[in-house]
Amino acid sequence: MNFPVNGINAEEGREPEELLARIREVFGEGAVVGVRAHAEGLKNEVQYRDIWMSVRKDRFLEMIDVLAEFDFPMFHVMSGNDDGDAVTLNYHFGIFQCAGRRKRIGATVSVSLPKEDLVVPSLFSRIPGVEYSEREMREMLGIRFDGLPNTALVFLPEDWDEAVKPWRRDETGPKPENVRELS
């Protein structure tokens, strides 16, 4: 038995173009950075699509709310990168409950944070499962997540000098004498 989600029967599904149109309506044409269709199977039919979006940090939670209008964004993981003058966070989601077969959507929302202001709203109030990813980005890249209740270290030892950010490529990154060869 299929239960309707957000008023949509899962077998009927919704077209990914509906989500794209809504994102562009609210955030402008530049918010959708890319769309990639993945074709598979004997008939080489499109099985799912990946949508890459970019949003300013002051509109980040609004972007997540717009994704939730379509369907609950299932959080997978967050990745981050030191891009020189900024740190980019990529939140990776799956949206599939009402997308239907061959219409699943992978959604990545990117937020670029200038290094002089590495603060972004925490997604914890909407999706508590982001806690460990946000804590990891805090300890590895130095991001402060407003609203994240637990900021304890996840991977680094308790006596770690928190001024050193292991994934940073600038002066806050580890010094050569702090790095050891494992092989």
PAZAPA-4460 file (N, C-alpha, C; in steps of 0.05 Angstrom, whole numbers, plus 32768, in hexadecimal, padded with zeros to 4 digits):
% residues 183
    n_x    n_y    n_z   ca_x   ca_y   ca_z    c_x    c_y    c_z   seq   type   mol
   8011   7FE8   8000   8000   8000   8000   8012   8019   8000     1      M     A
   800B   802C   7FF0   801A   8045   7FEF   800B   805B   7FFD     2      N     A
   8018   8068   8010   800C   807E   801E   8013   8098   8011     3      F     A
   8001   80AA   800E   8008   80C4   8002   801B   80D3   8015     4      P     A
   802F   80E0   8009   8042   80F0   8017   803F   810C   800C     5      V     A
   803A   8120   801E   8035   813B   8015   801E   813C   8001     6      N     A
   800B   812A   8003   7FF4   812A   7FF1   7FF9   811D   7FD7     7      G     A
   8010   8111   7FD2   8017   8105   7FB9   801A   80E7   7FBD     8      I     A
   800E   80D7   7FAC   8011   80BA   7FAD   802D   80B4   7FA2     9      N     A
   803D   80A4   7FB0   8058   809E   7FA8   805A   8092   7F8D    10      A     A
   8047   8082   7F84   8048   8076   7F6A   8044   808A   7F54    11      E     A
   8034   809F   7F59   802F   80B4   7F46   8049   80C5   7F43    12      E     A
   8055   80CB   7F59   806E   80DA   7F59   806A   80F7   7F51    13      G     A
   807F   8105   7F52   8080   8121   7F4A   8099   8124   7F38    14      R     A
   8097   8135   7F26   80AD   8139   7F13   80C3   814A   7F21    15      E     A
   80DC   8143   7F1D   80F2   8154   7F28   80F1   8170   7F1E    16      P     A
   80E6   8174   7F06   80E4   818F   7EFB   80D3   81A2   7F0D    17      E     A
   80C0   8196   7F1C   80B1   81A6   7F2F   80C3   81B2   7F44    18      E     A
   80D5   81A2   7F4F   80E8   81AC   7F63   80FA   81C1   7F57    19      L     A
   8105   81BC   7F3F   8116   81D0   7F32   8108   81EA   7F2E    20      L     A
   80EF   81E9   7F25   80E0   8202   7F20   80DC   8211   7F3A    21      A     A
   80D6   8203   7F50   80D1   8210   7F6A   80EB   821D   7F74    22      R     A
   8102   820F   7F72   811C   821A   7F7B   8122   8233   7F6B    23      I     A
   811E   8232   7F51   8124   824A   7F40   8111   8261   7F47    24      R     A
   80F8   825A   7F4D   80E4   826F   7F54   80EC   827E   7F6D    25      E     A
   80F5   826F   7F81   80FB   827B   7F9B   8117   8287   7F9C    26      V     A
   812B   827A   7F90   8147   8282   7F93   8153   828D   7F7A    27      F     A
   8146   828C   7F64   8150   8296   7F4B   815E   8281   7F3A    28      G     A
   8162   8288   7F21   816D   8274   7F0E   8188   8269   7F17    29      E     A
   8199   827A   7F23   81B4   8272   7F2B   81B5   825E   7F42    30      G     A
   819F   8259   7F4F   81A0   8247   7F66   81A4   822A   7F5E    31      A     A
   819B   8223   7F46   819F   8208   7F3B   81B9   8208   7F2C    32      V     A
   81CD   81FB   7F36   81E7   81FB   7F2A   81E9   81E5   7F15    33      V     A
   81DC   81CF   7F19   81DE   81B9   7F06   81C9   81A3   7F0B    34      G     A
   81C2   8195   7EF6   81B0   817E   7EF8   81BD   8168   7EE7    35      V     A
   81BE   8150   7EF2   81C9   8139   7EE3   81B5   8122   7EE6    36      R     A
   81AE   8117   7ECF   819D   8100   7ECE   81AE   80E7   7ECD    37      A     A
   81A6   80D2   7EDB   81B4   80B8   7EDC   81A3   80A3   7ECF    38      H     A
   81AB   809A   7EB7   819C   8085   7EA9   81A9   806A   7EAE    39      A     A
   8198   8056   7EB2   81A2   803B   7EB8   818E   8027   7EAD    40      E     A
   8195   800E   7EAF   8184   7FF8   7EA8   8184   7FF1   7E8B    41      G     A
   8175   7FDC   7E83   8175   7FD3   7E68   816B   7FE8   7E54    42      L     A
   8158   7FF8   7E5D   814C   800C   7E4C   815B   8027   7E4E    43      K     A
   8170   8027   7E5F   817F   8040   7E63   816D   8057   7E6A    44      N     A
   815A   8052   7E7C   8147   8067   7E85   8152   8076   7E9C    45      E     A
   814B   808F   7E9E   8153   80A0   7EB5   8147   8094   7ECE    46      V     A
   8159   808E   7EE1   8150   8082   7EFA   814F   8097   7F11    47      Q     A
   8161   80AB   7F0F   8160   80C0   7F23   8170   80D8   7F18    48      Y     A
   816C   80EF   7F26   817A   8107   7F1E   8188   8113   7F37    49      R     A
   819F   811F   7F32   81AD   812F   7F47   81AA   814C   7F40    50      D     A
   81A2   815B   7F54   819F   8178   7F51   81B4   8185   7F64    51      I     A
   81C4   8197   7F59   81D8   81A6   7F69   81CE   81C3   7F6B    52      W     A
   81CB   81CC   7F84   81C1   81E7   7F89   81D5   81F7   7F9A    53      M     A
   81D4   8211   7F97   81E5   8222   7FA7   81D4   8238   7FB3    54      S     A
   81D9   823E   7FCC   81C9   8252   7FDA   81DA   8262   7FED    55      V     A
   81D3   827B   7FF1   81E1   828C   8005   81DA   8281   8021    56      R     A
   81ED   8284   8033   81E9   8279   804E   81D1   8284   805C    57      K     A
   81CA   829D   8057   81B2   82A9   8064   8198   829E   8059    58      D     A
   8199   828F   8044   8181   8283   8038   8182   8264   8039    59      R     A
   8197   825A   8046   819B   823D   8047   8182   822D   8052    60      F     A
   8179   8235   806A   8162   8227   8075   8149   822A   8064    61      L     A
   8146   8241   8057   8130   8245   8045   8131   8230   802E    62      E     A
   8149   822B   8024   814D   8218   800E   8144   81FC   8017    63      M     A
   814C   81F5   8030   8144   81DB   803A   8126   81D9   803D    64      I     A
   8119   81EF   8046   80FC   81F0   8048   80EE   81EC   802D    65      D     A
   80FA   81F8   8018   80EE   81F4   7FFD   80F1   81D7   7FF4    66      V     A
   8108   81CB   7FFA   810B   81AE   7FF3   80F6   819E   8002    67      L     A
   80F0   81A5   801B   80DD   8197   802B   80C0   819B   8021    68      A     A
   80BB   81B0   8012   80A1   81B4   8006   809C   819D   7FF2    69      E     A
   80B1   8195   7FE4   80AF   8180   7FD0   80AD   8164   7FDD    70      F     A
   80BF   8160   7FF0   80C0   8147   7FFF   80D5   814B   8015    71      D     A
   80D4   813A   802A   80E8   813C   803F   8104   8137   8034    72      F     A
   8116   8149   8038   8131   8144   802E   8140   8131   8041    73      P     A
   8145   8119   8037   8154   8105   8047   8171   810B   8046    74      M     A
   817C   8114   805D   8198   811C   805F   81AA   8103   805D    75      F     A
   81BE   8105   804C   81D2   80EF   804A   81EC   80F6   8058    76      H     A
   81F9   810B   804F   8213   8113   8059   8219   8130   8051    77      V     A
   822C   813B   805E   8236   8156   8057   8253   8154   8051    78      M     A
   825B   8162   803C   8278   8164   8035   8280   8181   8036    79      S     A
   8299   8186   8039   82A3   81A1   803B   82BE   81A4   802E    80      G     A
   82C5   81BC   8025   82DE   81C1   8018   82E8   81DD   801E    81      N     A
   8302   81DF   8023   8310   81F9   8025   8316   8202   8009    82      D     A
   8308   8217   8000   830B   8221   7FE5   831C   823A   7FE3    83      D     A
   832D   823F   7FF6   833E   8257   7FF6   8333   826C   8008    84      G     A
   8323   827F   7FFD   8317   8295   800D   82FD   828C   801A    85      D     A
   82F3   8275   8013   82D9   826C   801E   82DB   824E   8024    86      A     A
   82C8   8245   8034   82C4   8228   8038   82A8   8221   802D    87      V     A
   82A6   820D   801D   828D   8205   8011   8283   81EC   801F    88      T     A
   826A   81ED   8028   825C   81D6   8033   8249   81CB   801F    89      L     A
   8248   81B1   801B   8235   81A4   8009   8224   8190   801A    90      N     A
   820A   8196   801B   81F7   8185   8029   81EB   8172   8014    91      Y     A
   81ED   8158   8017   81E3   8145   8004   81C9   8138   800F    92      H     A
   81B4   8139   7FFF   819A   812F   8006   818F   811C   7FF1    93      F     A
   817D   810B   7FF9   816D   80FB   7FE6   8150   8103   7FEA    94      G     A
   8142   8106   7FD4   8125   810D   7FD5   8117   80F7   7FC5    95      I     A
   810B   80E4   7FD2   80FF   80CF   7FC3   80E4   80C5   7FCC    96      F     A
   80DA   80CC   7FE2   80C1   80C1   7FEB   80AA   80C5   7FD7    97      Q     A
   80A7   80DD   7FCD   8092   80E2   7FBA   809C   80E7   7F9E    98      C     A
   80B5   80E2   7F99   80C0   80E6   7F7E   80B8   80CE   7F6C    99      A     A
   80B3   80B7   7F77   80AB   80A0   7F68   80C2   8092   7F5A   100      G     A
   80BD   807A   7F50   80D2   806B   7F42   80DC   807A   7F2A   101      R     A
   80F6   807A   7F26   8104   8087   7F10   8102   80A6   7F13   102      R     A
   80FB   80B0   7F2A   80F9   80CD   7F2D   8107   80D6   7F47   103      K     A
   8116   80C4   7F53   8124   80CC   7F6C   8137   80E3   7F66   104      R     A
   813B   80F4   7F79   814C   810C   7F76   8161   810C   7F8B   105      I     A
   817A   810F   7F83   8190   8115   7F95   8193   8133   7F95   106      G     A
   8193   8140   7FAC   8195   815D   7FAE   81AD   8164   7FBE   107      A     A
   81BE   8175   7FB3   81D5   817F   7FC2   81D2   819D   7FC4   108      T     A
   81D3   81A7   7FDC   81D1   81C4   7FE1   81EC   81CD   7FEB   109      V     A
   81F8   81E0   7FDC   8213   81EB   7FE2   8210   8207   7FEE   110      S     A
   8220   820B   8003   8221   8225   8010   823E   822D   8013   111      V     A
   8245   8244   8008   8260   824E   8009   8262   8262   8020   112      S     A
   8276   825E   8032   8279   826F   8049   8294   827D   8047   113      L     A
   8294   8298   8048   82AE   82A6   8048   82BD   829F   8062   114      P     A
   82D7   829C   8060   82E7   8294   8077   82E5   82A8   808E   115      K     A
   82E0   82C1   8088   82DD   82D5   809E   82C3   82D2   80AD   116      E     A
   82B0   82C1   80A3   8296   82BE   80B0   828D   82A1   80AC   117      D     A
   829A   828E   80B9   8293   8272   80B6   827C   8269   80C8   118      L     A
   8266   8276   80C4   824E   8270   80D4   8237   826B   80C1   119      V     A
   8228   8256   80C7   8210   824F   80B7   81FB   8244   80CA   120      V     A
   81E1   8248   80C4   81CC   823C   80D5   81CE   821E   80D5   121      P     A
   81CA   8212   80ED   81CA   81F5   80EF   81B0   81EA   80E3   122      S     A
   81B1   81D4   80D7   819A   81C6   80CC   818D   81B4   80E1   123      L     A
   819A   81B2   80F9   8191   81A0   810E   8174   81A3   8116   124      F     A
   8169   81BB   8116   814E   81C0   811E   813A   81B3   810B   125      S     A
   8142   81AF   80F2   8130   81A3   80DE   8137   8186   80D9   126      R     A
   8150   817F   80D9   8159   8163   80D4   816E   815C   80E9   127      I     A
   8167   8151   8100   817A   814C   8115   8191   8139   810C   128      P     A
   818D   8129   80F8   81A1   8117   80EE   81BA   8124   80E3   129      G     A
   81BA   813F   80E0   81D2   814D   80D6   81E6   8152   80EC   130      V     A
   81DF   814B   8105   81F1   8153   811B   820E   814B   8118   131      E     A
   8213   8131   8112   822F   8128   8110   823D   8134   80F8   132      Y     A
   8230   8139   80E2   823C   8146   80CB   8244   8163   80D1   133      S     A
   8232   8171   80DF   8238   818D   80E6   824E   818D   80FA   134      E     A
   824E   817B   810D   8264   817A   8121   827F   8174   8113   135      R     A
   827E   8162   80FF   8297   815C   80F0   82A1   8175   80E1   136      E     A
   8290   8183   80D4   8298   819B   80C5   82A2   81B1   80D8   137      M     A
   8297   81B2   80F0   82A0   81C5   8104   82BD   81BF   810C   138      R     A
   82C2   81A6   8113   82DD   819F   811C   82F2   819E   8106   139      E     A
   82EA   8196   80EE   82FD   8193   80D8   8302   81AD   80C8   140      M     A
   82ED   81BE   80C5   82EF   81D6   80B5   82EB   81F0   80C4   141      L     A
   82E2   81EE   80DD   82DE   8206   80ED   82C4   8215   80E8   142      G     A
   82AF   8207   80DF   8295   8213   80DA   8286   8214   80F5   143      I     A
   8279   822B   80FA   8267   822D   8111   824A   822A   8107   144      R     A
   823B   8218   8112   8220   8213   810A   820E   821E   8120   145      F     A
   8200   8235   811A   81EE   8241   812C   81D6   822F   8132   146      D     A
   81D2   8227   814B   81BC   8216   8152   81C3   81F9   8156   147      G     A
   81DC   81F2   8152   81E5   81D6   8156   81E9   81D2   8174   148      L     A
   81D9   81C2   8181   81DB   81C0   819F   81F4   81B3   81A9   149      P     A
   81FF   819F   819B   8217   8191   81A4   822E   8196   8191   150      N     A
   8243   81A2   819B   825A   81A9   818A   8273   8199   8192   151      T     A
   8270   8184   81A1   8287   8174   81A9   8295   8167   8191   152      A     A
   82AE   8162   8194   82BE   8155   817F   82B3   8139   8179   153      L     A
   82B5   8131   8160   82AB   8117   8157   82C3   8105   8151   154      V     A
   82D6   810F   8141   82EC   80FE   8137   8307   8104   8144   155      F     A
   830B   811D   814C   8325   8124   8157   8327   811E   8175   156      L     A
   833F   811A   817F   8342   8113   819C   8339   812B   81AD   157      P     A
   8331   8124   81C6   8327   8138   81D8   833C   814E   81DE   158      E     A
   8356   8148   81DD   836A   815C   81E3   8374   816B   81C9   159      D     A
   8365   8168   81B4   836D   8175   819A   836C   8194   819D   160      W     A
   8380   81A1   8192   8381   81BE   8191   836C   81C7   817C   161      D     A
   8355   81D1   8185   833F   81D8   8173   8345   81F0   8161   162      E     A
   835C   81FD   8165   8364   8212   8152   836E   8206   8138   163      A     A
   8375   81ED   8138   837E   81DF   8120   8367   81D1   8113   164      V     A
   8362   81D7   80FA   834C   81CB   80EB   8357   81B9   80D5   165      K     A
   8355   819F   80D8   8363   818C   80C7   835E   818E   80A9   166      P     A
   8346   8197   80A1   8340   8198   8084   8345   81B3   8078   167      W     A
   834F   81C6   8087   8354   81E0   807D   836F   81E1   806F   168      R     A
   8371   81F2   805B   838A   81F5   804B   8398   820F   8051   169      R     A
   838F   821D   8066   839B   8236   806C   83AB   8234   8087   170      D     A
   83AF   824A   8094   83BF   824A   80AC   83B2   823B   80C3   171      E     A
   8398   8236   80C1   838A   8226   80D7   838D   8208   80D3   172      T     A
   8397   8200   80BB   839B   81E3   80B6   83B3   81D9   80C5   173      G     A
   83B7   81BF   80C5   83CD   81B3   80D4   83E8   81BB   80C8   174      P     A
   83FB   81BF   80D9   8417   81C5   80D0   8424   81AB   80C8   175      K     A
   8438   81AC   80B7   8446   8193   80AE   8450   8182   80C6   176      P     A
   8458   818F   80DB   8462   817F   80F2   844B   8171   8101   177      E     A
   8432   8178   80FB   841B   816B   8108   8411   8153   80F7   178      N     A
   841D   814F   80E0   8414   813A   80CE   8428   8124   80CE   179      V     A
   841E   810B   80D1   8431   80F4   80D0   8429   80E1   80BA   180      R     A
   843D   80D4   80AF   8439   80C0   809A   842E   80A7   80A7   181      E     A
   8419   809B   809B   840E   8083   80A6   8419   806A   8099   182      L     A
   8428   806D   8084   8432   8055   8076   8450   8052   8079   183      S     A
***
